[in-house]
Amino acid sequence: MTWVLFVIVFSVKTHEPAGVTSVPGYTLQDCQKARREVEIAQGPAIGVDQAFAAQTFCIPGPGR
């Protein structure tokens, strides 16, 4: 089974979605690793100076 990483970017101030992207073809372990990398890249917590933040999900994708 393959997995798809979804990344939703939203405005910290208005909480409005600003963009959505997906990356297919992961194994579950690789998808979880990619999620952690996104979390690390945005920092430990949403700060006042940040304009955008990301929320990530791994969902099952099409089988091969």
C-alpha positions as a printed Julia matrix, in Angstrom:
64×3 Matrix{Float64}:
  0.0    0.0    0.0
  1.19   3.5   -0.76
  0.52   6.59   1.33
 -0.1   10.22   0.42
  1.24  13.15   2.44
 -1.18  16.08   2.56
  0.09  19.48   3.66
 -2.39  22.26   4.41
 -0.91  25.72   4.86
 -3.01  28.25   6.73
 -2.74  31.81   7.98
 -1.86  32.01  11.66
 -3.72  35.29  12.1
 -6.99  34.45  10.33
 -6.82  30.63  10.42
 -7.89  30.66   6.75
 -6.46  27.98   4.45
 -3.76  29.43   2.2
 -2.85  26.34   0.19
 -3.06  22.57  -0.04
 -0.64  20.14  -1.62
 -0.25  16.37  -1.69
  2.7   14.09  -2.37
  1.86  10.47  -3.24
  4.02   7.35  -3.22
  5.25   7.07   0.36
  5.5    4.04   2.57
  3.8    4.63   5.9
  7.15   5.07   7.67
  8.44   7.54   5.07
  5.2    9.53   5.19
  5.43   9.82   8.97
  9.08  10.9    8.64
  8.11  13.58   6.1
  5.39  14.85   8.47
  7.97  15.22  11.24
 10.3   17.11   8.9
  7.53  19.61   8.1
  6.82  20.05  11.82
 10.52  20.62  12.55
 10.82  23.11   9.68
  8.0   25.27  11.06
  9.37  25.27  14.6
  8.22  23.86  17.93
  5.2   26.15  18.24
  3.36  28.71  16.18
  4.92  32.02  17.09
  3.47  35.48  16.93
  5.84  36.48  14.12
  4.88  33.58  11.86
  2.4   34.38   9.12
  1.7   30.78   8.09
  1.7   27.32   9.63
  1.22  23.85   8.18
 -0.91  20.91   9.18
  0.01  17.49   7.77
 -1.78  14.19   7.3
 -0.8   10.77   5.96
 -3.64   8.91   4.29
 -3.74   5.61   2.39
 -3.32   6.09  -1.32
 -3.9    3.99  -4.38
 -2.36   0.52  -4.27
  0.31  -0.67  -6.63
